[in-house]
Amino acid sequence: MAGSYWVMGADGREYGPVTLPDLTRWIAEHRLVATSQVRSETSGWTEARLVPEIAALFAGGATSPPGAAGSAAIGAAARAAALPAEFRVWLFIGQAWDLVKVHWLPLAAMVFIWIALGCVPYLGACVQFIIGGAILVGIWRAVLGMIDGRAPEVGMMFGGFDRFGDAFLAYLVRSILVALGFILLIVPGIILSLMWAFTFPVLAETRLGFWQAMHRSAVLTEGYRWRLFLLALACWLVLMLGLVALCVGIFVALPVCMTAFALAYRWLVARKGMSPDGGAMAGASSTPTAPGAPGTPGVPAT
């Protein structure tokens, strides 16, 4: 098949061969992201954003023709944030600030709307509880997309309702268990918060169920929770600075903190040798063309 590609799935298996139109559809469905591992007939495994013709699909929001110009694609790939060689707290914060200051207005608007929803008299807490998970998925998609080189838009925060059921369950279960952890001498609550810190980024980028996403977050954070705790402390300082700035600075400080954790998420995905949807980057023994488990890229039934 001319112009064939293979993608590493969440189960560690190769999926393909597929064509650029197939990849366009997977990008639109959030099954393929800029850091997903792909290969072609003539090249080995690499990140999707580093393959010019695939990078063009991300640059065009997965709607531009597959034959988009190579030079524009390379430029789009170059706009993706480069990950540091080491897990360094203030480096993540600095990178986050560099990203957010370019797109601060839509990000601040998302945070404002998110907070305002919870402040509606009588109904706010209920609304936040019901749709909060889905909105978090949408915001995480916007932030992760920004890291991958795509400009965030306010409307993206409402783009997570395709994961409404799993997002709601994750929001509910995570909140209850973390709250119980804090009741039990605080430390267990902190550990659980760090362990499940990336539940919503995983939901945003995969089709995994809520419990699978929580498990994936636990696997990603294992061995790095102390460093994530230090990152959380640094973010707390950033939030305090935001409050000092006449309180309105919180609408910029929160996106900076979220972006810092998104960079840490991307770093851990790469460090642990996983594709963003949880699969190992190592090759697999077979090359099916349809998904064998939820969250894996595959050709939808026709």
N, C-alpha and C positions, 0 to 999 in steps of 0.2 A: 504494500500500500504506500503510495507516494505521500511524502510529508507526514509520516506516522510518528506518534509519540506514545510514551508509556509514563504512567504516574504511579508513585508509591502510595499505596492506600493505608488506611488506619490499621489494617490487620497485618501490615508488613509485606503484602503481596503487590506485584506489579499489575496495573490495569491498562490494557491496551491490546492491540494498537488502536489509537484514536486520531482524529484529525483536528485541525485548528477550530473548526466550527463546534466540535464536541467540547474542546477546552473552553471556548467562549461561553458555552452553556454552563459548564461546571463553575466558571468564575462567577457568573450571575447567580448561581445557587450557593455560592460560598463554599463549594467543595474543593476548589483550587484557589490557593492564595499565593502571594508573590514569593514566599519562601518554601512552597511545596517542592519536593524533589521530582524532577522530570528527566527523561532522557529521550533521545531520538535514535534513528537508525545509524546515525554517523557520530553521535557524541555520547559521553557517559553521563552519569547522574550529576545534576546541578540544580540550583534554585531556579524556579520558573522566571523570576524577574531578571535573570542573567541571560536568558535566551531571547534575542532581539524580537523575533516574531511573536513570542508569547508575551513579552513585556509590553508590546504594542496593544495587546488586548486589555491589559490593566490600565494603560494610559487612556484608552478610549472607553473605560467603564464597561468593558466586555460588550460593547455595542458596535464598535468600529469594525470595518471589514478586516478579515484575517490578513490581507495583503498589505497592511499599513507599512509605512516606510521604516526601514531599518534604523536610520539615523535618529528618528524621533523615538523609536523604541529604546535605543541605547541611552538616550537622554532621560527617558522615563525611569529606566533601571537605575541610573546614576542618582536620581533624586531620592531613592529609598535610603533610609537611615542606615549608616554603617554601624555594626555592632562592635563594641570594644573587645579586646582580647581577654580581659579579665572582668570579673564582677566587681565593679567599683561604684559605690553608692553615689558619690557626688558627681561622678562622670555621667551616670544615668540621669541625675537631676539636671545637670548642665545641658545634656543632649535634649532632654524633655523641654527645657526652656527654649532652646533654639528652635524646636519644632513648633511649640505652642505660640510663640510670639509672632509667627507668620500667620497663624490661623486662629488668633485669640478670640476674634469676634464670634464666629459660629460655635466654637467650643464653650465660650462663656455663656452664650445664649442657651446651649443645651443644659448646662449646669443650672442656670437660672430657672428654666422651665421645670427641670427635675426637682429643684427645691420648692418652687412655687406650687407644684402639684401636691406636695406633702403638707403645704401650709393652708390649703383650702379648709375653711371652718367645717367641722363635723365630718366631712367626707374625705378630707385629704389623706388621713392615715389609711383609710380603707382602700382608696384608689391606689395609693402607693403600694399597699400590700398586694393588691390584685395584679396590677400591670407593671410594678416596679422591676421585676425580673426581665420582662420583655424589653423594657426601655433600657435597662443596663446592657442587654445584648446588643441593642442598636448603637448605644454610645461606644461600647467596646469595638464594634465593627468600624465606627468612624475613626477612633483613635488608632487602631491597628492599620487601617487603610492609610491614614496619614503617615505612619511609619514606613509603609510600603510605597509612599510617593503619591498618594491620591489626596486631593484636597477634601477636607470634611465639609459637610453641609448640615444645617440644622435638621432638615427632614430625615437624615439618617438615623436619628435617635428613635424614630418610630418604625425603623425597618427590621426590628427584631421580633415582630409578632408572629413570624413563621416558626419561632421556637417557643411560643407562648406557654404550652403545657410543661415542657421541661424546664423553662426558665422560672415559671411559677413554683414548681416543685423544688427546684434548687434553692430559690429564695426562701421558701418556707422551711425546708429541712435544714439548710445551712444556718438560718437565723435561730431556729430552736436549739440546735445542737451547740452552736457557739454560745448562746445565752446560758445554756446549762453549764457549759465549760467555765464561763465567767463566775457563775454562782459557786462552782467548786474551786474556790481559792484563786480565781482569776487566771492563773498560769495555764490551765487546760484550755481556757477560752482563747488565749493568745495563740497557743499552738494550733488549735483548730482553725482559727482565722488565717494564719499563715499557710497552713496545709491546704486550705481550700481557696486561697487567694486568687487562683486562676480559673475557677469554675466557669465564670461567665465569659472570659476570653475563649475558653475551649468550646463552650456552647455557641459562641459567635462564629467560630471558624469550622465547626464540624457538625455532623448529624448525630453525634453521640447522645444517649439519654442522660438525664440529669445525674443519676448515680455514677454512670460511667465517666461523666465529665468531672465529677468530684474526685473520683479515683484517679483520673488522669492528672488533675491538679496536684494530688498528693504525691504521685510519682515524680512529677516535674520538680516539686519543691523539696523533695527528700535530699538531705545533705546540704541544703542551702537555706534552711529556715532561719538560722541565726543571722545570715547576711540580709535576708528579706526583712527581718525584725529591725536591723539597723537602717535599712532603706525606709521602713515605715516610720522610724523615729525622725529621720531626715525630712520625710514628707510632713510630719507633724510640725516641724520647725517652719517649713514653707507655708503651711496653713496658718500658723500664728502670724507670720509676716503678712499674709493676705488679710487677716483680720485687722492688723494694725493699720493697714492702708485704707482707713475709713470703712472697713468691712467689705467694701465692694471688691477688694483685691482677692477675696475668696473665690470669686467666679473665674479668676485666672489661675489661682493657686491650685484649685482642685483639678483642672485639666493637666497642669504640670505634674502633679502627683500621680494621676492616672496614667499619663504618658510614660513616666519613669517606670512604673510597674509593668506597662506594656513592653517597654524595652527589655526589662528583666525577663519577662515571659519569653520574648523572642530569643534572648540570650540563652535561657535554659533549654528551650526547644532545640537550639543548635548544639548546645553543650552535651545534652543527653543523647544526641544522635537520633532525634525523632523528626518526622515530618510534623507540621503543625496540627494535623488531625490525629496524631498519636502513633503513626506507624514508624517502624524502624527504617533508617535510611539504607540499610544493607539490602542487597538483592534478594529476590524470592525465587522459589523453585518453579513457579508457574506464572502464566500471564493471562488470567481470565479477563473477559471484557465486560463483566457485570459484577456488581458489588456482592461480596460474600457476607458483609455485616454492615449494620448501620454506621454511617459516617465515612464510608469509603467511596471514592469516586467511582462512578460506573455509568454505563449507557442506560438511560431510562427505558423502560419497556415501551414498545410502540404498538 
